[in-house]
Amino acid sequence: MPHDPLFLPAGMRGPIAFGRPDGTAETEQLGAILDIVYLRSPEEGRRWLDRTDPDHLRVLRTGGTVVGGMRVWPLGQWYGGRPVPMWGVASVAVDPAHRASGFATGMMRSSLEEMHSAGAALSALYPATQPVYRRTGWELAGTWTRFRLPAAAIDVRDRELDIRRVDAGDGVFKQLYDRRAAASNGHLARTEAYWRFVQSPRSEETVHRYVVERDGRPEGYVVFTQDREGAWRYNLNCRDVVATSPAAARRLWTFFADHRSFSEDVTWSGSGSDPMLFVLREQEWKAPRSWTWMLRIVDVKAALSERGYPAGMEAEVHLDVRDDVCGWNEGRWVLSVAGGRGQVRKGGRGRLRIDVRGLASLYSGFSTGSELVATGYAEGREGDLAAATAAFSGPAPVLPDFF
């Protein structure tokens, strides 16, 4: 981070630096700040650090003291049937003694420079507060929803397929997940490190894994824990569940229903159009928790060229992008779409003027061109707005993983 007065609180002197922790002491200093900010017990904080790759941590130092930091996840995200390089951002925190000093904004700016240098096209995060992220170019781009259904209310009984318990390293999970994710917009392109995160215990809990098969061929799976509810009841908490066929969905619901003697509720993350829901007879499920995640276009050219586009569509979209944080994105760009792919070049007529924040919402399919005009993020003629909307159309953007 540069020595910029914007990031230097009144009366404070000394160098400011942002980067990886320099040893265990700085990692523990960051952990203590996170405990305060996110209301974690010391035990929860230690477990979090044990499960976090130190290479994914970043700290902000001033005067030789850690005053904030974050976690970054080098991942990917599926759009138009293709994985796009994306860095997830999480656990952003500044010590309460150093709030309102520009430190959070400075960290986000510095992280964008690192992401760009590392080849990331996008960045996604779940905001605890929106202004600091919106100020640095992130915008609303998709949903995360947590569903809840009483086990006793599950109205499916189908044992056509087999279901068996498997080990954490079973390779069929990635195969099935990628098939489902490629048909969606917004799902993570999971790395090996993230797969370990999904399948490893986060406290004293036990993680269970089952795969659904037809004649030995996998069609679905579930990874779940049992969260105690009272003396001997529990909620069946699905960390990860995928069904690639209606029969697999029915078998999974039957498996969940078979827990009803002891299980209160079944919980899972997904979307209102999740194929799993279509095999249920009635809408007995509820959605007690939901969040709208934010997306940042880190590199316009890479983001536009790496994702997929609607098959059979041929179009040119002439963009004039405004980016007040990442100067490398500024200016006119031409997106040529054909054969499900996009080619990008500098120049063009710039007929659709769009802020990089609006481009993030358009890119994911969360907002249409006309909706972005109403927000003040875009200006253009109706035909250009319609062409851009069509180019980025597809399944509603959903991110089942909460990182």
C-alpha positions as CSV (number, residue, x, y, z in Angstrom):
1,M,0.0,0.0,0.0
2,P,1.4,3.5,-0.8
3,H,2.2,6.1,1.7
4,D,-1.0,8.0,0.9
5,P,-2.5,10.4,3.5
6,L,-6.0,8.9,2.7
7,F,-4.9,5.7,4.5
8,L,-3.0,7.4,7.4
9,P,-5.1,8.3,10.5
10,A,-4.6,11.7,12.0
11,G,-1.6,11.8,14.3
12,M,-0.3,8.4,13.2
13,R,3.2,8.1,11.7
14,G,5.1,5.2,10.2
15,P,5.1,3.0,7.2
16,I,1.9,1.1,6.1
17,A,2.2,-2.3,4.5
18,F,-0.2,-4.9,3.2
19,G,0.7,-8.5,2.5
20,R,1.2,-12.0,3.8
21,P,1.7,-12.5,7.6
22,D,5.4,-12.5,8.6
23,G,5.3,-15.6,10.8
24,T,3.1,-17.0,13.5
25,A,3.0,-13.9,15.6
26,E,1.3,-11.8,12.9
27,T,-1.1,-14.6,12.1
28,E,-2.2,-14.7,15.7
29,Q,-2.5,-10.9,15.9
30,L,-4.9,-11.1,12.9
31,G,-6.7,-13.9,14.5
32,A,-7.3,-11.9,17.7
33,I,-8.7,-9.0,15.6
34,L,-11.0,-11.4,13.8
35,D,-12.2,-12.8,17.1
36,I,-13.3,-9.3,18.2
37,V,-14.9,-8.3,14.9
38,Y,-16.8,-11.5,14.3
39,L,-17.7,-12.3,17.9
40,R,-15.6,-15.5,18.0
41,S,-14.4,-17.3,21.1
42,P,-10.7,-17.9,21.4
43,E,-11.4,-21.6,20.7
44,E,-13.4,-20.9,17.6
45,G,-10.6,-18.6,16.5
46,R,-7.9,-21.2,16.9
47,R,-10.0,-23.8,15.0
48,W,-10.4,-21.2,12.2
49,L,-6.6,-20.6,12.0
50,D,-5.9,-24.3,12.0
51,R,-8.2,-24.7,9.0
52,T,-6.9,-21.7,7.1
53,D,-3.9,-21.9,4.7
54,P,-1.5,-19.2,5.9
55,D,-0.8,-18.4,2.3
56,H,-4.4,-17.2,2.0
57,L,-4.1,-14.6,4.8
58,R,-3.2,-11.0,4.3
59,V,-2.4,-8.5,7.1
60,L,-2.3,-4.7,7.2
61,R,0.5,-3.3,9.3
62,T,1.2,0.2,10.5
63,G,4.0,1.2,12.8
64,G,5.0,-2.5,12.9
65,T,1.7,-3.5,14.3
66,V,-1.1,-5.6,12.6
67,V,-4.2,-3.5,12.6
68,G,-6.3,-5.5,10.1
69,G,-6.4,-8.1,7.4
70,M,-8.5,-10.6,5.4
71,R,-8.5,-14.0,3.8
72,V,-8.4,-14.6,0.1
73,W,-9.3,-17.7,-1.9
74,P,-7.8,-18.2,-5.3
75,L,-10.8,-20.0,-6.9
76,G,-12.9,-19.8,-10.0
77,Q,-16.5,-19.2,-10.9
78,W,-18.7,-20.8,-13.6
79,Y,-20.4,-18.5,-16.1
80,G,-21.9,-19.6,-19.4
81,G,-20.6,-23.2,-18.9
82,R,-16.9,-22.1,-18.4
83,P,-14.8,-21.5,-15.3
84,V,-13.5,-18.0,-14.9
85,P,-10.5,-17.2,-12.6
86,M,-11.9,-15.6,-9.5
87,W,-10.5,-14.7,-6.0
88,G,-12.9,-14.9,-3.1
89,V,-12.5,-12.4,-0.3
90,A,-13.6,-13.2,3.3
91,S,-13.0,-12.2,6.9
92,V,-12.1,-8.6,6.2
93,A,-11.5,-6.9,9.5
94,V,-9.9,-3.7,11.0
95,D,-9.1,-3.4,14.7
96,P,-11.9,-1.2,16.3
97,A,-9.2,1.2,17.5
98,H,-8.3,2.0,13.9
99,R,-11.8,2.3,12.3
100,A,-12.9,5.2,10.0
101,S,-9.2,5.6,9.0
102,G,-9.4,4.4,5.4
103,F,-7.6,1.2,6.2
104,A,-10.4,-1.1,4.9
105,T,-10.6,0.8,1.6
106,G,-6.8,0.7,1.3
107,M,-6.8,-3.1,1.9
108,M,-9.4,-3.6,-0.9
109,R,-7.5,-1.5,-3.3
110,S,-4.2,-3.3,-2.6
111,S,-5.9,-6.7,-2.9
112,L,-7.2,-5.7,-6.4
113,E,-3.7,-5.0,-7.5
114,E,-2.5,-8.4,-6.2
115,M,-5.4,-10.2,-7.9
116,H,-4.8,-8.5,-11.2
117,S,-1.1,-9.4,-11.1
118,A,-2.0,-13.0,-10.2
119,G,-4.3,-13.3,-13.3
120,A,-7.7,-13.1,-11.6
121,A,-10.5,-11.9,-13.8
122,L,-13.1,-11.6,-11.0
123,S,-13.5,-11.3,-7.3
124,A,-16.5,-12.2,-5.2
125,L,-17.4,-11.7,-1.5
126,Y,-20.3,-11.7,1.0
127,P,-20.6,-8.2,2.4
128,A,-21.1,-7.7,6.1
129,T,-21.4,-4.0,5.1
130,Q,-21.7,-2.8,1.5
131,P,-20.2,0.8,1.3
132,V,-16.5,-0.1,1.5
133,Y,-16.8,-2.8,-1.2
134,R,-19.1,-0.7,-3.4
135,R,-16.6,2.2,-3.0
136,T,-13.8,-0.1,-4.5
137,G,-15.9,-1.5,-7.3
138,W,-17.8,-4.5,-6.1
139,E,-21.6,-4.7,-6.7
140,L,-24.6,-7.0,-6.1
141,A,-24.4,-9.9,-8.5
142,G,-26.2,-13.0,-7.2
143,T,-27.9,-14.8,-4.3
144,W,-27.1,-17.3,-1.6
145,T,-30.1,-18.9,0.1
146,R,-30.3,-21.4,3.0
147,F,-33.4,-23.6,2.9
148,R,-35.0,-25.5,5.7
149,L,-37.5,-28.3,5.5
150,P,-38.9,-30.5,8.4
151,A,-37.8,-34.1,7.9
152,A,-41.3,-35.2,8.7
153,A,-42.7,-33.1,5.9
154,I,-40.7,-34.7,3.1
155,D,-43.2,-36.3,0.8
156,V,-40.9,-38.5,-1.4
157,R,-40.3,-42.2,-1.0
158,D,-38.2,-43.7,-3.9
159,R,-35.5,-46.3,-3.5
160,E,-34.9,-47.0,-7.1
161,L,-31.2,-46.0,-6.8
162,D,-28.6,-47.2,-4.3
163,I,-27.0,-45.0,-1.7
164,R,-23.8,-45.8,0.1
165,R,-21.3,-44.2,2.5
166,V,-18.0,-43.1,1.0
167,D,-14.7,-41.6,2.2
168,A,-13.7,-37.9,1.9
169,G,-11.4,-38.6,-1.0
170,D,-14.0,-40.2,-3.3
171,G,-13.3,-38.6,-6.7
172,V,-16.9,-38.9,-7.9
173,F,-17.9,-35.8,-5.9
174,K,-15.9,-33.4,-8.1
175,Q,-17.1,-35.0,-11.3
176,L,-20.8,-34.6,-10.3
177,Y,-20.3,-31.2,-8.8
178,D,-18.6,-29.8,-11.9
179,R,-21.4,-31.2,-14.1
180,R,-24.0,-29.3,-12.0
181,A,-21.9,-26.2,-11.7
182,A,-21.3,-25.9,-15.4
183,A,-25.0,-25.7,-16.0
184,S,-25.3,-22.8,-13.5
185,N,-24.0,-19.3,-13.2
186,G,-22.1,-18.3,-10.1
187,H,-21.1,-21.6,-8.7
188,L,-17.5,-21.9,-7.5
189,A,-14.9,-23.7,-9.6
190,R,-13.5,-25.4,-6.6
191,T,-9.8,-26.0,-6.0
192,E,-8.4,-29.0,-4.1
193,A,-7.9,-26.7,-1.1
194,Y,-11.6,-25.7,-1.2
195,W,-12.7,-29.3,-1.6
196,R,-10.8,-30.1,1.7
197,F,-12.5,-27.1,3.3
198,V,-16.0,-28.4,2.3
199,Q,-15.4,-31.9,3.6
200,S,-13.4,-31.3,6.7
201,P,-14.9,-30.8,10.3
202,R,-15.2,-27.2,11.4
203,S,-15.5,-28.0,15.2
204,E,-16.2,-31.2,17.1
205,E,-18.8,-32.3,14.5
206,T,-18.6,-35.4,12.4
207,V,-18.8,-35.1,8.6
208,H,-20.8,-37.8,6.7
209,R,-20.6,-38.5,3.0
210,Y,-22.9,-40.5,0.8
211,V,-23.1,-41.2,-2.9
212,V,-26.2,-42.2,-5.0
213,E,-25.6,-44.7,-7.7
214,R,-27.4,-46.4,-10.6
215,D,-25.8,-49.8,-11.4
216,G,-22.6,-48.5,-9.9
217,R,-22.6,-45.2,-11.8
218,P,-22.8,-42.1,-9.6
219,E,-25.7,-39.7,-10.1
220,G,-25.7,-37.7,-6.9
221,Y,-24.1,-37.2,-3.4
222,V,-24.5,-35.4,-0.1
223,V,-22.0,-34.2,2.5
224,F,-23.7,-33.4,5.8
225,T,-23.3,-33.0,9.6
226,Q,-25.8,-33.5,12.4
227,D,-26.3,-30.4,14.5
228,R,-27.7,-31.2,17.9
229,E,-31.2,-30.0,18.6
230,G,-32.1,-30.7,22.2
231,A,-31.2,-33.9,24.2
232,W,-31.3,-36.4,21.4
233,R,-32.8,-34.7,18.3
234,Y,-30.7,-33.1,15.5
235,N,-30.9,-31.1,12.3
236,L,-29.4,-32.6,9.2
237,N,-27.2,-29.9,7.8
238,C,-26.2,-30.5,4.2
239,R,-22.9,-28.8,3.4
240,D,-23.0,-30.0,-0.2
241,V,-25.7,-31.8,-2.1
242,V,-25.9,-32.5,-5.8
243,A,-28.4,-34.5,-7.9
244,T,-27.8,-34.9,-11.6
245,S,-31.0,-36.7,-12.3
246,P,-34.6,-36.7,-11.0
247,A,-34.1,-40.3,-9.7
248,A,-31.0,-39.1,-7.7
249,A,-33.0,-36.2,-6.2
250,R,-35.8,-38.5,-5.2
251,R,-33.4,-41.0,-3.6
252,L,-31.7,-38.2,-1.6
253,W,-35.0,-36.9,-0.3
254,T,-35.9,-40.4,0.7
255,F,-32.6,-40.7,2.5
256,F,-33.3,-37.5,4.4
257,A,-36.9,-38.6,5.2
258,D,-35.5,-41.8,6.7
259,H,-33.9,-39.6,9.4
260,R,-37.2,-38.3,10.6
261,S,-37.3,-40.4,13.8
262,F,-34.5,-38.3,15.2
263,S,-34.1,-35.4,12.8
264,E,-36.0,-32.1,13.1
265,D,-35.1,-30.2,10.0
266,V,-33.0,-30.7,6.8
267,T,-31.1,-27.6,5.7
268,W,-29.2,-26.9,2.5
269,S,-28.1,-24.1,0.2
270,G,-29.3,-23.6,-3.3
271,S,-31.8,-21.6,-5.4
272,G,-35.5,-21.5,-5.9
273,S,-35.1,-23.2,-9.3
274,D,-32.9,-26.0,-7.9
275,P,-34.0,-29.3,-9.6
276,M,-34.0,-30.9,-6.2
277,L,-37.1,-28.8,-5.3
278,F,-39.1,-30.0,-8.3
279,V,-39.5,-33.6,-7.0
280,L,-41.2,-32.4,-3.8
281,R,-45.0,-32.5,-4.0
282,E,-45.6,-29.4,-1.8
283,Q,-43.8,-26.2,-0.9
284,E,-43.2,-27.0,2.7
285,W,-39.7,-25.6,2.7
286,K,-38.8,-22.2,4.0
287,A,-35.8,-19.9,3.3
288,P,-34.9,-18.3,6.7
289,R,-31.6,-17.0,5.5
290,S,-30.5,-15.4,2.3
291,W,-27.7,-13.1,1.2
292,T,-26.8,-11.2,-1.9
293,W,-23.2,-11.6,-2.8
294,M,-21.1,-9.0,-4.6
295,L,-18.8,-9.3,-7.7
296,R,-15.9,-7.2,-8.9
297,I,-14.6,-7.2,-12.5
298,V,-10.9,-7.3,-11.8
299,D,-9.8,-7.5,-15.4
300,V,-12.4,-6.5,-18.1
301,K,-10.6,-8.2,-21.0
302,A,-10.0,-11.5,-19.1
303,A,-13.5,-11.6,-17.6
304,L,-15.3,-11.0,-20.9
305,S,-13.1,-13.5,-22.9
306,E,-13.0,-16.3,-20.4
307,R,-16.7,-16.8,-19.7
308,G,-19.1,-18.7,-22.0
309,Y,-22.1,-17.1,-23.9
310,P,-25.4,-18.3,-25.3
311,A,-25.0,-20.9,-28.0
312,G,-26.2,-19.7,-31.4
313,M,-25.9,-16.1,-30.5
314,E,-23.9,-13.7,-32.7
315,A,-23.5,-10.1,-31.6
316,E,-21.1,-7.2,-30.9
317,V,-21.4,-5.2,-27.7
318,H,-19.5,-1.9,-27.7
319,L,-18.7,-0.9,-24.1
320,D,-17.3,2.3,-22.6
321,V,-16.2,1.2,-19.1
322,R,-15.7,3.6,-16.2
323,D,-13.5,2.3,-13.4
324,D,-12.4,4.8,-10.8
325,V,-10.2,2.3,-8.9
326,C,-8.6,0.0,-11.5
327,G,-7.3,2.2,-14.3
328,W,-6.4,-0.8,-16.5
329,N,-10.2,-1.4,-17.1
330,E,-11.0,2.1,-18.2
331,G,-12.0,2.9,-21.8
332,R,-13.7,1.4,-24.8
333,W,-14.0,-2.4,-25.4
334,V,-15.6,-4.5,-28.1
335,L,-17.1,-7.9,-27.1
336,S,-17.7,-10.1,-30.2
337,V,-19.9,-13.2,-29.4
338,A,-20.1,-16.2,-31.7
339,G,-20.2,-20.0,-31.2
340,G,-20.6,-19.6,-27.4
341,R,-17.3,-17.8,-27.0
342,G,-16.3,-14.1,-26.7
343,Q,-13.4,-12.2,-28.3
344,V,-12.4,-8.9,-26.8
345,R,-10.5,-6.0,-28.2
346,K,-9.8,-2.4,-27.2
347,G,-11.6,0.3,-29.1
348,G,-15.0,0.4,-30.7
349,R,-17.8,2.9,-30.6
350,G,-18.5,2.8,-26.9
351,R,-22.3,2.8,-27.4
352,L,-23.1,1.3,-24.0
353,R,-21.5,3.5,-21.3
354,I,-21.3,1.5,-18.1
355,D,-19.7,1.7,-14.7
356,V,-17.6,-1.3,-13.7
357,R,-20.0,-1.9,-10.8
358,G,-22.9,-2.1,-13.2
359,L,-20.8,-4.3,-15.5
360,A,-20.4,-6.8,-12.6
361,S,-24.2,-7.1,-12.2
362,L,-24.7,-7.4,-15.9
363,Y,-21.9,-9.9,-16.3
364,S,-23.4,-12.4,-13.8
365,G,-26.9,-12.0,-15.2
366,F,-28.2,-10.5,-12.0
367,S,-29.3,-7.2,-13.7
368,T,-30.5,-6.3,-17.2
369,G,-29.2,-3.4,-19.2
370,S,-32.4,-1.5,-18.6
371,E,-32.3,-2.1,-14.9
372,L,-28.8,-0.7,-14.8
373,V,-30.0,2.5,-16.5
374,A,-32.5,2.9,-13.7
375,T,-29.6,2.6,-11.1
376,G,-27.5,5.1,-12.9
377,Y,-24.8,2.6,-13.7
378,A,-25.4,2.5,-17.5
379,E,-26.4,4.7,-20.5
380,G,-27.2,3.5,-24.0
381,R,-29.8,3.0,-26.6
382,E,-32.4,0.4,-26.2
383,G,-30.9,-1.9,-28.9
384,D,-27.5,-1.8,-27.3
385,L,-29.0,-2.5,-23.8
386,A,-30.9,-5.5,-25.2
387,A,-27.9,-6.9,-27.0
388,A,-25.8,-6.7,-23.8
389,T,-28.6,-8.3,-21.7
390,A,-28.9,-11.2,-24.2
391,A,-25.2,-11.8,-24.3
392,F,-25.0,-12.2,-20.5
393,S,-28.3,-14.1,-20.1
394,G,-28.5,-17.5,-18.6
395,P,-29.5,-19.2,-15.3
396,A,-30.0,-16.9,-12.4
397,P,-26.6,-16.4,-10.6
398,V,-26.5,-18.5,-7.5
399,L,-23.5,-19.2,-5.2
400,P,-24.3,-22.2,-2.8
401,D,-20.9,-22.0,-1.1
402,F,-20.5,-19.5,1.7
403,F,-16.8,-18.8,2.1
